[in-house]
Amino acid sequence: MLEDDESIVKLVTLALGKAGLEVRAASRLEELETQLAPGAPDLFILDVNLPDGSGFEACRRLRALPATAHVPIIFLTRRDEVENRLRAFKLGAQDYIIKPFSVEELVARVQAHLMIKIQRDVKETQLAELALRARVQTDLMDMVIHDIRTPISTVKLSLAMMAEQGTIDPDQHKQLVAMAEQATDAALLMLNDLIDLRVGRVNTELAGFALERPLRRAAALLTPTAAKRGIAITVETSPEHARVESDEKMILRVILNLVGNA
């Protein structure tokens, strides 16, 4: 509250206090920023005439600050000229009450504007959450589309190796088929995830598992591509990191991303 009449400050503080509201008051325009230091209030009550300025200037400053740009402002003043009311509303005020005033009406108007603010804040929070969810969904879909190339490449390379080597012994054949099967399973999982993401479902399965398992699966998927480049992949895990609590499919995808892009 920005008001230089101490009796009005006491009256408003008492009335709003009975309604369960806390009032912080200042009497000069220069004290406005100091009053904002603990955090922006949920509503401002401004007098027009102040010892070192006007409530109109206070309103202009508040609307220029990001933290108070949308906080409700009520003018409480003896200035009842129409031009002053219009000026207040043009500067962004929500209400204009003339002194002398009804305490009950002031409390009712304050509560009404606070309720509108609460509803707007809830709506803004919901919109922000929807935007964040949409961004996460898009990022995950991009990641799945990128990652699915790894298992497909593994299957392709396994088939190419079979074709190039011609007759192979049973052990080699078994190894290549196993790599192709693992790659196919991984690709199917990613396709299922992609379908879920397109309809807005983000499924996570948190559980404890040995970190070595997704590491070895990633190594198996990446080995054919790495071998073609003359790179050997080995897996080593330390005892203190042997088990983790997370989504194993997501961890596998992260490992594939990190190693595949290295």
TORKOL-4160 file (C-alpha; in steps of 0.2 Angstrom, whole numbers, padded with zeros to 4 digits, m for minus):
262
<pt num="1" X="0000" Y="0000" Z="0000"/>
<pt num="2" X="0007" Y="0017" Z="m0005"/>
<pt num="3" X="m0002" Y="0030" Z="0006"/>
<pt num="4" X="0004" Y="0045" Z="0016"/>
<pt num="5" X="m0012" Y="0046" Z="0027"/>
<pt num="6" X="m0008" Y="0036" Z="0043"/>
<pt num="7" X="m0026" Y="0035" Z="0048"/>
<pt num="8" X="m0031" Y="0027" Z="0032"/>
<pt num="9" X="m0016" Y="0015" Z="0032"/>
<pt num="10" X="m0021" Y="0009" Z="0049"/>
<pt num="11" X="m0040" Y="0007" Z="0044"/>
<pt num="12" X="m0036" Y="m0003" Z="0028"/>
<pt num="13" X="m0023" Y="m0013" Z="0037"/>
<pt num="14" X="m0035" Y="m0018" Z="0051"/>
<pt num="15" X="m0049" Y="m0022" Z="0039"/>
<pt num="16" X="m0039" Y="m0032" Z="0027"/>
<pt num="17" X="m0030" Y="m0041" Z="0042"/>
<pt num="18" X="m0047" Y="m0047" Z="0048"/>
<pt num="19" X="m0050" Y="m0054" Z="0031"/>
<pt num="20" X="m0034" Y="m0064" Z="0033"/>
<pt num="21" X="m0023" Y="m0052" Z="0022"/>
<pt num="22" X="m0006" Y="m0045" Z="0026"/>
<pt num="23" X="m0002" Y="m0026" Z="0022"/>
<pt num="24" X="0015" Y="m0018" Z="0019"/>
<pt num="25" X="0013" Y="0000" Z="0018"/>
<pt num="26" X="0024" Y="0015" Z="0012"/>
<pt num="27" X="0021" Y="0034" Z="0012"/>
<pt num="28" X="0033" Y="0040" Z="m0001"/>
<pt num="29" X="0036" Y="0035" Z="m0019"/>
<pt num="30" X="0054" Y="0033" Z="m0016"/>
<pt num="31" X="0050" Y="0019" Z="m0004"/>
<pt num="32" X="0041" Y="0009" Z="m0017"/>
<pt num="33" X="0056" Y="m0002" Z="m0023"/>
<pt num="34" X="0061" Y="m0005" Z="m0005"/>
<pt num="35" X="0044" Y="m0012" Z="m0002"/>
<pt num="36" X="0046" Y="m0024" Z="m0017"/>
<pt num="37" X="0063" Y="m0031" Z="m0010"/>
<pt num="38" X="0054" Y="m0045" Z="0001"/>
<pt num="39" X="0045" Y="m0050" Z="m0015"/>
<pt num="40" X="0031" Y="m0043" Z="m0026"/>
<pt num="41" X="0014" Y="m0042" Z="m0017"/>
<pt num="42" X="m0002" Y="m0050" Z="m0024"/>
<pt num="43" X="m0010" Y="m0033" Z="m0025"/>
<pt num="44" X="m0006" Y="m0014" Z="m0024"/>
<pt num="45" X="m0017" Y="0000" Z="m0016"/>
<pt num="46" X="m0011" Y="0017" Z="m0022"/>
<pt num="47" X="m0015" Y="0035" Z="m0017"/>
<pt num="48" X="m0014" Y="0048" Z="m0031"/>
<pt num="49" X="m0006" Y="0062" Z="m0021"/>
<pt num="50" X="0011" Y="0058" Z="m0012"/>
<pt num="51" X="0023" Y="0069" Z="m0004"/>
<pt num="52" X="0037" Y="0066" Z="m0017"/>
<pt num="53" X="0027" Y="0061" Z="m0032"/>
<pt num="54" X="0010" Y="0053" Z="m0038"/>
<pt num="55" X="0002" Y="0036" Z="m0038"/>
<pt num="56" X="0001" Y="0037" Z="m0057"/>
<pt num="57" X="0020" Y="0037" Z="m0058"/>
<pt num="58" X="0020" Y="0022" Z="m0045"/>
<pt num="59" X="0008" Y="0013" Z="m0057"/>
<pt num="60" X="0019" Y="0017" Z="m0072"/>
<pt num="61" X="0035" Y="0010" Z="m0063"/>
<pt num="62" X="0026" Y="m0006" Z="m0057"/>
<pt num="63" X="0019" Y="m0010" Z="m0075"/>
<pt num="64" X="0037" Y="m0008" Z="m0082"/>
<pt num="65" X="0044" Y="m0021" Z="m0070"/>
<pt num="66" X="0042" Y="m0039" Z="m0075"/>
<pt num="67" X="0038" Y="m0045" Z="m0057"/>
<pt num="68" X="0024" Y="m0033" Z="m0055"/>
<pt num="69" X="0018" Y="m0031" Z="m0073"/>
<pt num="70" X="0002" Y="m0040" Z="m0070"/>
<pt num="71" X="m0001" Y="m0038" Z="m0052"/>
<pt num="72" X="m0018" Y="m0030" Z="m0048"/>
<pt num="73" X="m0018" Y="m0011" Z="m0044"/>
<pt num="74" X="m0032" Y="m0002" Z="m0035"/>
<pt num="75" X="m0031" Y="0017" Z="m0033"/>
<pt num="76" X="m0038" Y="0024" Z="m0017"/>
<pt num="77" X="m0039" Y="0043" Z="m0018"/>
<pt num="78" X="m0050" Y="0059" Z="m0016"/>
<pt num="79" X="m0047" Y="0064" Z="m0034"/>
<pt num="80" X="m0063" Y="0059" Z="m0042"/>
<pt num="81" X="m0061" Y="0068" Z="m0059"/>
<pt num="82" X="m0065" Y="0058" Z="m0074"/>
<pt num="83" X="m0048" Y="0062" Z="m0082"/>
<pt num="84" X="m0039" Y="0055" Z="m0067"/>
<pt num="85" X="m0049" Y="0039" Z="m0067"/>
<pt num="86" X="m0046" Y="0037" Z="m0086"/>
<pt num="87" X="m0027" Y="0040" Z="m0083"/>
<pt num="88" X="m0026" Y="0027" Z="m0070"/>
<pt num="89" X="m0035" Y="0014" Z="m0081"/>
<pt num="90" X="m0024" Y="0018" Z="m0096"/>
<pt num="91" X="m0008" Y="0015" Z="m0085"/>
<pt num="92" X="m0015" Y="m0002" Z="m0081"/>
<pt num="93" X="m0025" Y="0000" Z="m0065"/>
<pt num="94" X="m0039" Y="m0013" Z="m0062"/>
<pt num="95" X="m0050" Y="m0002" Z="m0050"/>
<pt num="96" X="m0052" Y="0016" Z="m0044"/>
<pt num="97" X="m0060" Y="0019" Z="m0027"/>
<pt num="98" X="m0065" Y="0037" Z="m0021"/>
<pt num="99" X="m0062" Y="0043" Z="m0003"/>
<pt num="100" X="m0071" Y="0043" Z="0009"/>
<pt num="101" X="m0075" Y="0024" Z="0005"/>
<pt num="102" X="m0084" Y="0009" Z="0012"/>
<pt num="103" X="m0072" Y="m0002" Z="0021"/>
<pt num="104" X="m0083" Y="m0017" Z="0017"/>
<pt num="105" X="m0083" Y="m0012" Z="m0002"/>
<pt num="106" X="m0064" Y="m0010" Z="m0002"/>
<pt num="107" X="m0062" Y="m0028" Z="0006"/>
<pt num="108" X="m0074" Y="m0035" Z="m0007"/>
<pt num="109" X="m0065" Y="m0027" Z="m0021"/>
<pt num="110" X="m0048" Y="m0033" Z="m0015"/>
<pt num="111" X="m0054" Y="m0050" Z="m0013"/>
<pt num="112" X="m0062" Y="m0050" Z="m0030"/>
<pt num="113" X="m0046" Y="m0044" Z="m0039"/>
<pt num="114" X="m0035" Y="m0057" Z="m0029"/>
<pt num="115" X="m0047" Y="m0071" Z="m0035"/>
<pt num="116" X="m0045" Y="m0065" Z="m0053"/>
<pt num="117" X="m0026" Y="m0065" Z="m0050"/>
<pt num="118" X="m0026" Y="m0083" Z="m0043"/>
<pt num="119" X="m0036" Y="m0089" Z="m0057"/>
<pt num="120" X="m0025" Y="m0081" Z="m0070"/>
<pt num="121" X="m0009" Y="m0088" Z="m0061"/>
<pt num="122" X="m0016" Y="m0105" Z="m0061"/>
<pt num="123" X="m0020" Y="m0104" Z="m0080"/>
<pt num="124" X="m0003" Y="m0097" Z="m0084"/>
<pt num="125" X="0005" Y="m0112" Z="m0074"/>
<pt num="126" X="m0006" Y="m0124" Z="m0083"/>
<pt num="127" X="m0001" Y="m0117" Z="m0100"/>
<pt num="128" X="0018" Y="m0117" Z="m0095"/>
<pt num="129" X="0016" Y="m0135" Z="m0090"/>
<pt num="130" X="0008" Y="m0139" Z="m0106"/>
<pt num="131" X="0021" Y="m0130" Z="m0116"/>
<pt num="132" X="0035" Y="m0139" Z="m0106"/>
<pt num="133" X="0026" Y="m0156" Z="m0109"/>
<pt num="134" X="0025" Y="m0153" Z="m0128"/>
<pt num="135" X="0043" Y="m0148" Z="m0129"/>
<pt num="136" X="0049" Y="m0164" Z="m0119"/>
<pt num="137" X="0038" Y="m0174" Z="m0131"/>
<pt num="138" X="0046" Y="m0166" Z="m0146"/>
<pt num="139" X="0063" Y="m0169" Z="m0139"/>
<pt num="140" X="0060" Y="m0187" Z="m0135"/>
<pt num="141" X="0052" Y="m0190" Z="m0152"/>
<pt num="142" X="0068" Y="m0183" Z="m0160"/>
<pt num="143" X="0079" Y="m0193" Z="m0149"/>
<pt num="144" X="0070" Y="m0209" Z="m0154"/>
<pt num="145" X="0070" Y="m0205" Z="m0172"/>
<pt num="146" X="0088" Y="m0202" Z="m0171"/>
<pt num="147" X="0092" Y="m0218" Z="m0160"/>
<pt num="148" X="0082" Y="m0230" Z="m0171"/>
<pt num="149" X="0095" Y="m0229" Z="m0184"/>
<pt num="150" X="0108" Y="m0238" Z="m0173"/>
<pt num="151" X="0098" Y="m0255" Z="m0172"/>
<pt num="152" X="0093" Y="m0254" Z="m0190"/>
<pt num="153" X="0111" Y="m0251" Z="m0195"/>
<pt num="154" X="0116" Y="m0266" Z="m0185"/>
<pt num="155" X="0104" Y="m0277" Z="m0193"/>
<pt num="156" X="0109" Y="m0271" Z="m0210"/>
<pt num="157" X="0128" Y="m0274" Z="m0206"/>
<pt num="158" X="0124" Y="m0291" Z="m0199"/>
<pt num="159" X="0116" Y="m0296" Z="m0216"/>
<pt num="160" X="0130" Y="m0288" Z="m0226"/>
<pt num="161" X="0143" Y="m0298" Z="m0216"/>
<pt num="162" X="0134" Y="m0314" Z="m0219"/>
<pt num="163" X="0133" Y="m0310" Z="m0238"/>
<pt num="164" X="0151" Y="m0305" Z="m0239"/>
<pt num="165" X="0158" Y="m0320" Z="m0229"/>
<pt num="166" X="0148" Y="m0332" Z="m0239"/>
<pt num="167" X="0149" Y="m0349" Z="m0230"/>
<pt num="168" X="0152" Y="m0346" Z="m0211"/>
<pt num="169" X="0153" Y="m0358" Z="m0197"/>
<pt num="170" X="0139" Y="m0361" Z="m0185"/>
<pt num="171" X="0146" Y="m0350" Z="m0171"/>
<pt num="172" X="0148" Y="m0335" Z="m0182"/>
<pt num="173" X="0131" Y="m0338" Z="m0189"/>
<pt num="174" X="0124" Y="m0339" Z="m0172"/>
<pt num="175" X="0133" Y="m0323" Z="m0166"/>
<pt num="176" X="0127" Y="m0313" Z="m0181"/>
<pt num="177" X="0109" Y="m0319" Z="m0179"/>
<pt num="178" X="0110" Y="m0315" Z="m0161"/>
<pt num="179" X="0116" Y="m0297" Z="m0165"/>
<pt num="180" X="0102" Y="m0295" Z="m0178"/>
<pt num="181" X="0089" Y="m0301" Z="m0165"/>
<pt num="182" X="0095" Y="m0289" Z="m0152"/>
<pt num="183" X="0094" Y="m0275" Z="m0164"/>
<pt num="184" X="0077" Y="m0279" Z="m0170"/>
<pt num="185" X="0070" Y="m0280" Z="m0152"/>
<pt num="186" X="0078" Y="m0263" Z="m0148"/>
<pt num="187" X="0071" Y="m0255" Z="m0164"/>
<pt num="188" X="0053" Y="m0262" Z="m0160"/>
<pt num="189" X="0055" Y="m0255" Z="m0142"/>
<pt num="190" X="0059" Y="m0238" Z="m0150"/>
<pt num="191" X="0045" Y="m0239" Z="m0162"/>
<pt num="192" X="0033" Y="m0243" Z="m0148"/>
<pt num="193" X="0040" Y="m0228" Z="m0138"/>
<pt num="194" X="0037" Y="m0217" Z="m0154"/>
<pt num="195" X="0019" Y="m0222" Z="m0156"/>
<pt num="196" X="0016" Y="m0218" Z="m0137"/>
<pt num="197" X="0024" Y="m0201" Z="m0139"/>
<pt num="198" X="0014" Y="m0197" Z="m0154"/>
<pt num="199" X="m0002" Y="m0199" Z="m0144"/>
<pt num="200" X="0005" Y="m0190" Z="m0129"/>
<pt num="201" X="0010" Y="m0204" Z="m0118"/>
<pt num="202" X="0027" Y="m0204" Z="m0110"/>
<pt num="203" X="0030" Y="m0221" Z="m0101"/>
<pt num="204" X="0044" Y="m0223" Z="m0089"/>
<pt num="205" X="0047" Y="m0239" Z="m0079"/>
<pt num="206" X="0058" Y="m0235" Z="m0064"/>
<pt num="207" X="0067" Y="m0250" Z="m0057"/>
<pt num="208" X="0083" Y="m0256" Z="m0050"/>
<pt num="209" X="0095" Y="m0265" Z="m0063"/>
<pt num="210" X="0113" Y="m0269" Z="m0066"/>
<pt num="211" X="0121" Y="m0255" Z="m0076"/>
<pt num="212" X="0131" Y="m0268" Z="m0085"/>
<pt num="213" X="0116" Y="m0274" Z="m0094"/>
<pt num="214" X="0111" Y="m0259" Z="m0104"/>
<pt num="215" X="0130" Y="m0256" Z="m0107"/>
<pt num="216" X="0132" Y="m0273" Z="m0115"/>
<pt num="217" X="0116" Y="m0271" Z="m0125"/>
<pt num="218" X="0123" Y="m0255" Z="m0132"/>
<pt num="219" X="0140" Y="m0263" Z="m0135"/>
<pt num="220" X="0132" Y="m0277" Z="m0145"/>
<pt num="221" X="0121" Y="m0265" Z="m0155"/>
<pt num="222" X="0136" Y="m0253" Z="m0159"/>
<pt num="223" X="0149" Y="m0267" Z="m0162"/>
<pt num="224" X="0146" Y="m0270" Z="m0180"/>
<pt num="225" X="0147" Y="m0252" Z="m0185"/>
<pt num="226" X="0162" Y="m0249" Z="m0174"/>
<pt num="227" X="0171" Y="m0265" Z="m0181"/>
<pt num="228" X="0169" Y="m0258" Z="m0198"/>
<pt num="229" X="0179" Y="m0243" Z="m0193"/>
<pt num="230" X="0192" Y="m0253" Z="m0184"/>
<pt num="231" X="0186" Y="m0249" Z="m0167"/>
<pt num="232" X="0184" Y="m0261" Z="m0153"/>
<pt num="233" X="0171" Y="m0259" Z="m0139"/>
<pt num="234" X="0173" Y="m0266" Z="m0122"/>
<pt num="235" X="0163" Y="m0264" Z="m0106"/>
<pt num="236" X="0170" Y="m0261" Z="m0089"/>
<pt num="237" X="0159" Y="m0257" Z="m0073"/>
<pt num="238" X="0165" Y="m0252" Z="m0056"/>
<pt num="239" X="0157" Y="m0261" Z="m0041"/>
<pt num="240" X="0151" Y="m0244" Z="m0033"/>
<pt num="241" X="0141" Y="m0241" Z="m0049"/>
<pt num="242" X="0135" Y="m0259" Z="m0052"/>
<pt num="243" X="0117" Y="m0255" Z="m0049"/>
<pt num="244" X="0106" Y="m0240" Z="m0052"/>
<pt num="245" X="0088" Y="m0235" Z="m0050"/>
<pt num="246" X="0081" Y="m0228" Z="m0067"/>
<pt num="247" X="0072" Y="m0232" Z="m0083"/>
<pt num="248" X="0083" Y="m0245" Z="m0092"/>
<pt num="249" X="0076" Y="m0242" Z="m0109"/>
<pt num="250" X="0080" Y="m0223" Z="m0107"/>
<pt num="251" X="0098" Y="m0227" Z="m0100"/>
<pt num="252" X="0101" Y="m0238" Z="m0115"/>
<pt num="253" X="0095" Y="m0224" Z="m0127"/>
<pt num="254" X="0107" Y="m0212" Z="m0118"/>
<pt num="255" X="0122" Y="m0224" Z="m0119"/>
<pt num="256" X="0118" Y="m0226" Z="m0138"/>
<pt num="257" X="0117" Y="m0208" Z="m0141"/>
<pt num="258" X="0134" Y="m0204" Z="m0131"/>
<pt num="259" X="0144" Y="m0218" Z="m0139"/>
<pt num="260" X="0136" Y="m0217" Z="m0156"/>
<pt num="261" X="0140" Y="m0198" Z="m0157"/>
<pt num="262" X="0157" Y="m0200" Z="m0150"/>
